[in-house]
Amino acid sequence: MSKVKEVVIAEHAKELKLPTIGREYVNVARTASNEGWLYEDYLKDLLDLEVCARRDRTAEKRLKQARFPDIKTLDQIDWSTLQGIPKSKILELASCEYIDRGHDIVLAGPIGTGKTHLAIALGVEACRRRKRVIFKRAADLVCELREARDERRLSLLQKRYHHAELLLIDEFGFVPFDRAGGELLFNLLSERYEKRSTLVTTNLSFGEWVQVFGCEKLTTALLDRLTHHAEILTTKGSSYRTKKKVKDQ
């Protein structure tokens, strides 16, 4: 192939934002020539490479945007020590079909039994499928909502969270909210109801949630929405960290 053609193809690939095709077309053309491919086979192979690379870039972008505190995956789970939730259920949720349906997940259980790991791992799976994901600790989320309200940019923040196909709210129940904070969180989750998926981790039973919101009516209304189309999963056992500390001593 002449240098002129190479330059033209490279420029076209750049203008059309097809970097993988611009990078790989020579190698694919060589393979196609050696193996006697049809023209449409050559084109399909190039397009397959571009699509796969674009999907990978989008997944990497989603992973960064989620802002997980650490990257935890399903491969890192010690299934022999995870109690209360069957592996089959977690793998079923990893398909992310619940997100497509706008359903929710509540991961409840004692402190240190793997809830956050499971939540992040499911969030990572969603990112790999190019879903928009946001991870926030409950106390930080309420603080952010209150600051946005005070600075008169609450509607913009709510739109950002509504845009997320999966919102992970970790450590719900660690810090109680005042009435205003509880109402802001309730409004956010109500707006997402049946439209976007929310995953909550908590060490509290549903009967204890009123301690966090300080209002029985508000708590009942939230639970009614959050649990309507939800998988309620409960981990069991003692803290992994405590068991590891005892084992290491």
Order of alpha helices (4+ residues) and beta strands (2+ residues): alpha-alpha-alpha-alpha-alpha-beta-alpha-beta-alpha-alpha-beta-alpha-beta-alpha-alpha-beta-alpha
